[in-house]
Amino acid sequence: MEMTLCFPLLLLICSLSTAQHQTESDNEIIPHGKQAESQGRGPTNVSDRQQTGTQDIHAVLREMSALLAEQRVEMRHLQRENEAQAAKLRELEMQKTEVDKLKQQLQAQAAELITVNTRSNATEGQVEALKRDGEAKLKELELQKTEVERQKTELELQKTELERQKQELQAQAAELITMKARSNVTEHQVEALMRDGEVKQVAFSASLLASGSGHVGPFNTQTPLVFRHVLTNIGNAYNPNTGFFIAPVRGAYHFELYIGAGGHASHASGAHLVKNGGQTFMAYEHQPSGFGSSANGATLLLEVGDVVFLRQWGNTRIFDNENHHSTFSGHLLFTM
């Protein structure tokens, strides 16, 4: 599925890049004597390329939306199967309760038969026959109880597998959202970038919690982090609602991450620096008590529309308060 999503996205990027390079090449190659004639034809060619790029963007968005819808349908199907399995498990529990009740009744009847036998001076042979009959029935009930336990164990295993598949689908849905955000460069942004190649001033810095003190996590799967307290956002390339940084120009960018770690015996603190869904560097810390922190940084070459964000590692928790221990920062070093 990742190959299916990456291929149309790669095709889109190649189409936009080819259109831009072709435009620049045309402007450089045309002789001085024919500039007047090429200027007359230039707007039409650029308009055609822009229209083709826009159609490619819409086509990829429609394909990704369709894939996301298919994942949602599959998740609903798995939820219905899980509910059916839970109903079957409750039915088996009721059967087990009924079997235990019958066993108790049978034991009571056996005790009553022994008492009656004693009172009526029943022969030893009759008592043995009743005893054998009772033991046979007890063995049969034990076998039924064992079968119920086996079916219960099987249902628990199926439930665990369904939960695992559900977590995988949630992770895949998060990847689709990331890729969709990367492709969400609007037509106006493309036109603006093609009009001017001037150097952009881009820098941002944000901390995890908007206010107060507390932990984020732990979660069963890797989860994108949203740094809501924005200190600096020059160029507005960072979105505090999604946690995504989208590169406005092609160039070298430097990013830094700091992770606050509240001590816990079972849960560490960690996060990955992610570029377009792929993990790059990680900050990780684990100590049973007290407070610690971890940090890392990287310089990345980004194309226009590339997405960079932090993703929390599964089964970890991250601490932040008014002192802003957990932060995400980045800035443009130079364009290319």
C-alpha positions as CSV (number, residue, x, y, z in Angstrom):
1,M,0.0,0.0,0.0
2,E,2.9,2.4,0.7
3,M,4.3,1.7,-2.8
4,T,0.8,2.6,-4.2
5,L,0.7,5.9,-2.4
6,C,4.3,6.8,-3.0
7,F,4.2,6.2,-6.8
8,P,1.5,8.9,-7.6
9,L,3.1,11.3,-5.1
10,L,6.5,10.8,-6.8
11,L,4.9,11.3,-10.2
12,L,3.4,14.6,-8.9
13,I,6.7,15.9,-7.6
14,C,8.5,14.9,-10.9
15,S,5.8,16.7,-12.9
16,L,6.0,19.9,-11.0
17,S,9.8,19.9,-10.9
18,T,10.0,19.1,-14.7
19,A,7.6,22.0,-15.4
20,Q,9.6,24.5,-13.4
21,H,13.0,23.4,-14.8
22,Q,11.6,23.5,-18.3
23,T,10.4,27.0,-17.8
24,E,13.8,28.1,-16.5
25,S,15.6,26.4,-19.4
26,D,13.4,28.0,-22.0
27,N,14.1,31.4,-20.5
28,E,17.8,30.8,-20.6
29,I,18.2,29.2,-24.1
30,I,16.1,31.6,-26.3
31,P,18.5,33.9,-28.2
32,H,18.4,37.7,-27.8
33,G,17.0,38.2,-31.2
34,K,14.0,36.0,-30.6
35,Q,13.0,37.1,-27.1
36,A,10.2,39.3,-28.3
37,E,8.6,36.3,-30.2
38,S,9.1,33.9,-27.2
39,Q,7.6,36.5,-24.8
40,G,4.4,36.3,-26.9
41,R,4.2,32.5,-26.6
42,G,5.6,32.2,-23.0
43,P,2.4,32.9,-20.9
44,T,0.4,30.3,-22.8
45,N,3.1,27.6,-22.2
46,V,3.4,28.4,-18.5
47,S,-0.4,28.4,-18.1
48,D,-0.5,24.9,-19.7
49,R,2.1,23.6,-17.4
50,Q,0.4,25.2,-14.3
51,Q,-2.9,23.6,-15.4
52,T,-1.3,20.2,-15.8
53,G,0.4,20.5,-12.4
54,T,-2.9,21.4,-10.8
55,Q,-4.7,18.4,-12.4
56,D,-1.9,16.1,-11.1
57,I,-2.4,17.5,-7.6
58,H,-6.1,17.0,-7.7
59,A,-5.7,13.4,-9.1
60,V,-3.3,12.4,-6.3
61,L,-5.6,14.0,-3.6
62,R,-8.6,12.0,-5.0
63,E,-6.6,8.8,-5.0
64,M,-5.4,9.3,-1.4
65,S,-9.0,10.2,-0.3
66,A,-10.2,7.0,-1.9
67,L,-7.5,4.9,-0.1
68,L,-8.4,6.6,3.2
69,A,-12.1,5.8,2.7
70,E,-11.2,2.1,2.0
71,Q,-9.2,2.0,5.3
72,R,-12.1,3.4,7.2
73,V,-14.5,0.8,5.7
74,E,-12.1,-2.0,6.7
75,M,-11.8,-0.6,10.2
76,R,-15.6,-0.5,10.6
77,H,-15.7,-4.2,9.3
78,L,-13.1,-5.2,11.9
79,Q,-15.1,-3.5,14.6
80,R,-18.2,-5.3,13.7
81,E,-16.3,-8.6,13.7
82,N,-14.9,-7.7,17.1
83,E,-18.4,-7.0,18.5
84,A,-19.6,-10.4,17.1
85,Q,-16.7,-12.2,18.8
86,A,-17.5,-10.4,22.1
87,A,-21.1,-11.5,21.9
88,K,-20.0,-15.1,21.3
89,L,-17.7,-14.8,24.3
90,R,-20.5,-13.6,26.6
91,E,-22.6,-16.5,25.4
92,L,-19.9,-19.0,26.2
93,E,-19.5,-17.4,29.7
94,M,-23.2,-18.0,30.3
95,Q,-22.8,-21.6,29.2
96,K,-19.9,-22.0,31.6
97,T,-22.0,-20.6,34.4
98,E,-24.8,-23.0,33.5
99,V,-22.4,-26.0,33.5
100,D,-21.1,-25.0,36.9
101,K,-24.6,-24.8,38.2
102,L,-25.5,-28.2,36.8
103,K,-22.3,-29.6,38.4
104,Q,-23.4,-28.3,41.8
105,Q,-26.9,-29.7,41.3
106,L,-25.4,-33.1,40.4
107,Q,-23.1,-33.1,43.4
108,A,-26.1,-32.3,45.6
109,Q,-28.1,-35.1,44.0
110,A,-25.2,-37.5,44.6
111,A,-25.0,-36.5,48.2
112,E,-28.8,-37.0,48.5
113,L,-28.6,-40.4,46.9
114,I,-25.9,-41.5,49.4
115,T,-28.1,-40.3,52.3
116,V,-31.2,-42.1,50.9
117,N,-29.1,-45.2,50.3
118,T,-27.9,-45.2,53.9
119,R,-31.4,-44.7,55.3
120,S,-32.9,-47.5,53.1
121,N,-30.1,-50.0,53.7
122,A,-29.4,-50.1,50.0
123,T,-27.0,-52.8,49.0
124,E,-23.4,-52.0,48.3
125,G,-23.9,-52.9,44.6
126,Q,-26.6,-50.3,44.2
127,V,-24.5,-47.6,45.9
128,E,-21.5,-48.4,43.6
129,A,-23.8,-48.2,40.6
130,L,-25.1,-44.8,41.6
131,K,-21.6,-43.7,42.3
132,R,-20.3,-44.8,38.9
133,D,-23.2,-43.1,37.2
134,G,-22.5,-39.9,39.1
135,E,-18.8,-40.0,38.3
136,A,-19.5,-40.6,34.6
137,K,-21.7,-37.5,34.5
138,L,-19.1,-35.5,36.4
139,K,-16.5,-36.5,33.9
140,E,-18.8,-35.5,31.0
141,L,-19.3,-32.1,32.7
142,E,-15.6,-31.6,33.1
143,L,-15.0,-32.3,29.4
144,Q,-17.7,-29.7,28.5
145,K,-16.0,-27.2,30.9
146,T,-12.6,-27.9,29.2
147,E,-14.1,-27.3,25.8
148,V,-15.7,-24.0,26.9
149,E,-12.3,-22.9,28.3
150,R,-10.6,-23.8,25.0
151,Q,-13.1,-21.8,23.0
152,K,-12.7,-18.8,25.4
153,T,-9.0,-18.9,24.9
154,E,-9.4,-19.0,21.1
155,L,-11.7,-16.0,21.2
156,E,-9.2,-14.0,23.3
157,L,-6.5,-14.7,20.8
158,Q,-8.8,-13.5,18.0
159,K,-9.6,-10.4,19.9
160,T,-5.9,-9.6,20.4
161,E,-5.3,-10.1,16.7
162,L,-8.1,-7.7,15.8
163,E,-6.7,-5.1,18.2
164,R,-3.3,-5.4,16.5
165,Q,-4.8,-5.0,13.1
166,K,-6.8,-2.0,14.3
167,Q,-3.6,-0.3,15.5
168,E,-1.9,-1.0,12.2
169,L,-4.8,0.6,10.4
170,Q,-4.7,3.7,12.6
171,A,-0.9,4.0,11.9
172,Q,-1.6,3.7,8.2
173,A,-4.3,6.4,8.4
174,A,-1.8,8.7,10.1
175,E,0.6,8.1,7.3
176,L,-2.1,9.0,4.7
177,I,-2.8,12.2,6.6
178,T,0.9,13.1,6.5
179,M,1.2,12.5,2.8
180,K,-2.0,14.4,2.1
181,A,-0.7,17.4,4.1
182,R,2.5,17.3,2.0
183,S,0.4,17.4,-1.2
184,N,-1.7,20.3,0.1
185,V,0.4,23.0,-1.5
186,T,-2.3,25.2,-3.1
187,E,-2.3,26.5,-6.7
188,H,-1.7,30.0,-5.4
189,Q,1.4,28.9,-3.6
190,V,2.8,27.2,-6.7
191,E,2.1,30.3,-8.8
192,A,3.9,32.5,-6.2
193,L,6.9,30.3,-6.1
194,M,7.2,30.3,-9.9
195,R,6.9,34.1,-10.0
196,D,9.7,34.9,-7.7
197,G,12.9,33.0,-6.6
198,E,13.7,35.4,-3.9
199,V,15.2,34.1,-0.6
200,K,12.6,33.4,2.0
201,Q,13.1,34.1,5.7
202,V,11.8,31.0,7.5
203,A,12.2,30.2,11.3
204,F,10.0,28.7,14.0
205,S,10.1,27.5,17.6
206,A,7.3,26.0,19.7
207,S,6.8,24.0,22.9
208,L,4.5,21.0,23.5
209,L,1.8,22.3,25.9
210,A,-0.2,25.5,25.3
211,S,-0.4,26.0,29.1
212,G,-0.2,24.1,32.4
213,S,1.8,21.1,33.2
214,G,1.5,17.4,32.4
215,H,2.4,14.4,30.2
216,V,1.4,13.4,26.7
217,G,1.0,9.6,26.3
218,P,1.6,6.8,26.5
219,F,-0.1,5.6,23.3
220,N,-0.1,2.0,21.9
221,T,1.2,3.3,18.5
222,Q,3.5,6.0,17.2
223,T,1.6,9.3,17.3
224,P,2.3,12.7,15.7
225,L,3.1,15.4,18.2
226,V,1.5,18.9,18.0
227,F,3.5,21.7,19.6
228,R,0.9,24.3,20.5
229,H,2.8,27.0,22.3
230,V,4.4,29.0,19.4
231,L,7.1,31.4,20.3
232,T,8.3,32.2,16.8
233,N,6.8,31.4,13.4
234,I,8.5,33.6,10.8
235,G,7.1,32.8,7.4
236,N,4.2,30.8,8.9
237,A,5.6,27.5,7.6
238,Y,4.8,25.8,10.9
239,N,1.1,24.8,11.7
240,P,0.3,24.7,15.4
241,N,-3.0,22.9,14.7
242,T,-1.3,19.9,13.0
243,G,2.3,20.0,14.2
244,F,3.5,20.0,10.6
245,F,6.3,22.2,9.1
246,I,5.8,22.5,5.3
247,A,8.8,23.8,3.4
248,P,7.9,26.9,1.4
249,V,11.1,26.9,-0.7
250,R,13.8,24.4,-1.8
251,G,16.8,24.6,0.5
252,A,18.7,23.4,3.5
253,Y,16.9,23.5,6.8
254,H,18.1,22.8,10.4
255,F,15.8,21.3,13.0
256,E,16.2,20.7,16.7
257,L,14.1,18.6,19.2
258,Y,14.2,18.6,23.0
259,I,12.1,16.0,25.0
260,G,11.3,16.3,28.7
261,A,11.4,12.9,30.5
262,G,9.5,12.4,33.8
263,G,10.9,9.3,35.5
264,H,8.8,6.1,35.3
265,A,9.6,2.4,35.7
266,S,7.5,1.3,32.7
267,H,7.4,4.2,30.3
268,A,10.4,5.9,28.6
269,S,10.3,9.3,26.7
270,G,11.1,9.4,23.1
271,A,10.3,11.0,19.7
272,H,11.5,10.8,16.1
273,L,12.2,13.6,13.6
274,V,10.1,12.6,10.6
275,K,10.5,13.8,7.0
276,N,7.6,12.9,4.6
277,G,6.7,9.9,6.8
278,G,10.2,8.5,7.1
279,Q,12.1,8.6,10.4
280,T,15.5,10.4,10.6
281,F,16.9,11.1,14.0
282,M,15.5,10.2,17.5
283,A,15.7,11.6,21.0
284,Y,15.2,9.0,23.8
285,E,15.5,8.9,27.6
286,H,14.4,6.3,30.2
287,Q,15.0,6.5,33.9
288,P,12.9,5.0,36.7
289,S,12.5,8.2,38.8
290,G,13.4,11.9,38.8
291,F,13.5,14.2,35.8
292,G,15.7,13.9,32.6
293,S,15.7,15.1,29.1
294,S,17.0,14.2,25.6
295,A,17.8,16.2,22.5
296,N,18.9,15.8,18.9
297,G,19.1,17.8,15.7
298,A,19.5,17.5,11.9
299,T,20.0,19.5,8.8
300,L,17.7,18.3,6.0
301,L,17.5,19.2,2.3
302,L,13.8,19.9,1.6
303,E,11.9,20.4,-1.6
304,V,8.9,22.7,-1.8
305,G,6.0,21.1,0.0
306,D,8.1,18.6,2.0
307,V,6.6,17.9,5.5
308,V,8.7,17.7,8.7
309,F,7.2,16.9,12.2
310,L,7.9,14.9,15.4
311,R,6.3,11.5,16.1
312,Q,6.1,10.2,19.6
313,W,7.5,6.6,20.1
314,G,4.9,4.0,21.1
315,N,4.4,3.3,24.9
316,T,6.3,6.4,25.9
317,R,5.2,9.6,27.6
318,I,6.6,13.2,27.2
319,F,6.6,15.9,30.0
320,D,6.1,19.6,29.6
321,N,5.2,22.6,31.8
322,E,5.4,26.4,31.9
323,N,9.2,26.1,31.7
324,H,8.9,24.6,28.2
325,H,11.1,21.5,28.5
326,S,9.8,19.8,25.3
327,T,10.3,22.0,22.1
328,F,10.5,21.7,18.3
329,S,12.4,24.3,16.3
330,G,13.7,24.9,12.8
331,H,14.9,27.5,10.4
332,L,16.1,27.9,6.8
333,L,19.9,28.0,6.4
334,F,19.9,28.8,2.7
335,T,18.0,28.2,-0.5
336,M,19.1,25.9,-3.4
